[in-house]
Amino acid sequence: MIDTDSRSSQSGTMSANTIRGVQRLIEHVRNMQAVRMAVAHPCDALSLSGAIDARNAGIIVPVLVAPQAKLRAIAKEAGIDLAGCEIIDVPHSHAAAAVAAEMAGKGEVETLMKGSLHTEEFLSAILSPCAGLRTERRITHCYVMETAAYPRPFIITDAAVNVAPTLEDKADIVRNAISLAHALGVAEPKVAILAAVETINPRMQSTLDAAALCKMADRGQIKGGLLDGPLALDNAVSPDAARVKGIRSAVAGQADILVVPDLESGNMLAKQLEFLGQADSAGIVMGARVPIVLTSRADSSQTRLVSCAIALLLAHRYRSTPP
């Protein structure tokens, strides 16, 4: 998922030369120093094994923040070895989220990961002024996805955090996705602002927002990417569909980033690709002072592993270029 070909980076497209698949991504980050990651309430076998797999791969040094007795019981039942893991004992999931966020705010860990607690509970702790993790940007979520049906990895945003984003929210959603694409090796990502149609319709707010975002990019309010929209999904990812509809665009048919109108449409798109299209995916939250691994409780250990690898890349980047 990381672009290692300088020509593809300069062209601004996640190309076929991009590192594809979990194992190749792991190989890419293997020489990077593992980062300390606070894992909030990994109190089921899947989330706990995901953290341990990332530790065994040399990606993270996990700090498990959870009720210790419960954690050890789950580990014993699942056959997971916790030897050498730092465990911070807390009474419940709410405390786990608060303690993990505070550790990140104090610089005691460089990344965070959600365990088996609810997303709202986890993010509430991160957004708390006590944590000190907010930046000038809104916190947003990015799915990094890869499917055999599309020639390059791509980002879907926001499909997990912002329910009904305003134009201002969408501007930060785009900025954060561009920052992530830069970290993944794409110098000028192609950003498709999605709607149901590719023409501006005053009765469809998503088309008006898309047009405004593109004009914001023209005026330098959004930098680092090439924007176009509104674009329907077909002409955002299919050159043939764009050609049939007479769309002349450097983005249409080859988008690196798909910006959805709202959480519901984005979440359904991402889950359809993952469960019906066998897409590989990773989930990361941008806009905070540290990268945050945010996966669904139903996500596989592989998804958690690749999400941790992306968090490692971002953490190293944030050392020299803070968000």
N, C-alpha and C positions, 0 to 999 in steps of 0.2 A: 504494500500500500504506500510505500515511500518511493518518490521519484528519484532515481539515481542516474538518470540520463540528462546531461546538461541541456541537450537540444530540446527535449520535451519540456524541461523546466522553463526555458526561455520562450517556448511557444505558448505556455500557460495552459497546458492540457495534461491531465493525468493519463498518460499514454500506456500502450501495451508494454513499454519498458519499465513501468512502475512495478515495484516489488509486489507480488500477488500472493495472497494466502498467509495464514498465521505463521507457519514455520519460517518463511522467508522474512517476514517482519521481525520475528524473534532473532533471526540471524543478524539482521541489520542493527538491532539495538544491543546485541550481545556484548559489545565492547564498551558500552556506556555503563557508568557506575550506577548500581541499583539505588533507588530512592526510597526513603522512609515514607510509608503510606499508612495512615490511620484507617482501619477498616471498621466501620460502625455497625455493630450488632450482626456479625456473620453467624447467626444462630440457626442455620440450616446447613445440611451437608453440601448443597450446591454452592452457596456463597462462600462457605469456609474452604472448600476444596479449590475454588477459584483463586482465593488469596494464596493458598499454599502452593498451587501450581505456578503462580506468578513468582513466588519466592524461589521455588526450585528451578525455574527458568532463569534466575538471576536478574529479574526485572525490578522487584521491590523487596524491601525489608519490611514486612508487615508488622504493624502494631495493632493487635486485636483488642478492640474496645467493646466489652460485652460482660454480662454476668458470668463470672468465671466457672461456676459449677455447671451451669447450663451449657456453656461452651465446651467444657471438657467431656460432658456426657454425650454431646452430639459428635464430637471427635472420636470418642471411643466406639460409639455405635457404627460410625461410618468408616472406621479404620484409618483415620487421619492422624498423622504424627505431628504433634504440636511442639516437639522438642526444639528448643532454641528460639521459640516465638515469644516476643514480649506481649504480655496480657495485662490490660488495665481493667480491673474489676469495677463494674458499675451495676446499679440495681436493676436497670431496665433499659429499653430501647431509646427512650427519650433522653436519658442521661448519656447513653452511648453517643448519640448524635451530637449533643452539646459538648461533651468532652473532646470528641474527635475534631469538631470545628474549632474549638479553642486551641487545641494543639497546633492546628494549621495556622491559625492567626498569630501564634507566638513563634512560629518558625520551627517548631519541634518536629514537624513532618512536612514534606514537600507536596504531598498529594493526599487526596481523600478517596474513599470508595464506600459506596452504599452496600450494606449487607442485606439482611432479610427484613428490614423495617420498611415502612411505607415511604414513598418518595416525598410526600408533603412533610412528613415528620423530619426527614433528613434535611431537606432544603430549608425548613424553618430555622433550624439551628445554624445553618450556613449564612442565612440572611440576617440573623440577629446581629445588632450592633456590637454585642459583646464579643462576637467572634472576630471582628475586624477583617473580614474577607471580601467586603464589597469594593468594587472599583467604580469608575465613572460609567461603565457600561452595565447594561442589564444582563443578568445571568440567563443564558440560553443553552439549549441542548442540541447536540449534533450527532446524528447517526452517520458513521462512516460505513459504506456498504459496497459490496462487490458481488456481482452476479455474472454468470456465463453469458447472459443475454445482452450485456453491455460491455463495450471494449475497454472500459477504464473504471477504476474505483470512483465513487462519487459520495457526496454528502447530502443528507436530507435534514432540513432544519426548519422550524422547531417542532418536534413531534413528541415532546415529553414535559416541557416546563411551562411555556406561555400558552394559555388556553385560547384566548382571543386577542392576539397582539394588535396594538394600534400601529399607525404608521411609524411613530417614534420607536416603538418596540421593534418593529420589523427592520428598521435601520440598524439597530444593534445586533439583531439576529444575523443580518447580512455581514456586518463588520466582524463579528465573532467567527462566522464560518470562513470568511476570507483569511483571518488570522490562522485558523486551523489548517486550511489548505496550504498556506505558506509554510507552516511547520512540517507538512507532509511533502514538501518539495515542489510545490507549484507556484511559480513566480507571479502569474496573473490568472487566477482561476476564472472560469467562465460561469457566471451566475445567472440561472434562469429563475425569474420570479413567476411562479405558477399561478394559474387561474383556470377556470373551466373553459375559457376561450382565449384566443390570441389577439382579440381586438378590445378596445376600450369601450366599456358599456357603463354609462352613468348609474345604472341600477345594480351594478355588481361592484361592491366596494373593493374586492380583491384586484380588479383591473385598474381601478383608480390608484390604489396603493402601489401597484407595480409600476405604473407610469411615473408616479412621484418619486419612487426609489431610483428609477433610471435617471431622472432629471437631477436628483441629489448627487448621483455619481458624476454626471456631467459637470456639476458645479463644484466638485471636489469635496462634498460633504461625506461621501463614502469613497474610500481609496483602496487601491491594491487589487481590484478585480474588474472584470468586464461584465457589465450588467445588461440584461435585456428582459423585457416583459411588458405586458402580460404574455406568457406563453402557456399553451396547454401542454399537458405532459407528453403527448405524442410528438409534437414538434420541438419539444425541449430535448428529447433523447433520440429522435429518429430523423436523420438527414432526409430520408425519402418523404416522410410526412411534412417536413418543413418545405421541401421543394414543391410538393403537390399543392400546398397552400400558398405558394408564392412568397414565402418568408425569406428575406435576404438578411442574414444575421450571422455574426461571428460566434454567437452563442448557440443558436438553434441547432438541434441535432447532435450537439457535443458538449452538453453542460457538465461541469464538474460539481456544481452546487445546485440543488433544487430547493428553493425557498417556498414552502407551502403556505396557503392562506391562514390556516389555523391548526391547532393541535390535533383535532379530530381527523382532518384529512391527512395530515402528516403521519399520525400514528397508524392509521389504517394502511397507508401506502407502505410504510416501513415493515409492518407486520405481514402484509401480503407478500412482499418480496422475500422476507425471511422464511415464512412458513409454507408458502405455495411456490415460491421461486427459488428456494434453496440458496438464498443469498447469504454470504458471510457478513457479519455486522459487528460493529463496536459502538459503544455509547460513551460520550464524553460531554461534560458541562464546561462551557466557556464563560468568560466574563468575570470570574472570581480571581483572587490573587493566586490561587493554586488550581491546577487541573483536578477535576472531580470525575471519577468513574461512576457513571450512573447507568446501571443496567436493570432490566426487568428481573423480577424474582424468578421468572420462567426461563431466563436466558441460560445458555449452556456455559460450561467451563471454558470452552474455546472462545466464546464471545467475551467473557471476563478477562481472559488472558490477553487477547489482542487489544482490549480497552486499556489494560494496564500498560501495555507496550506503548500505546499512543500517549498515555499520561506521562510515561518516562521521557518521551521525546519532548513533550511540552514543558515538563519540569526543568529539563536541562536548558531549554530555550529561555525560560523565565529567569534563569540565573543571570543572564546577560541582558535580556530584554523583558523587564517586568510588564505584566499586562496593565 
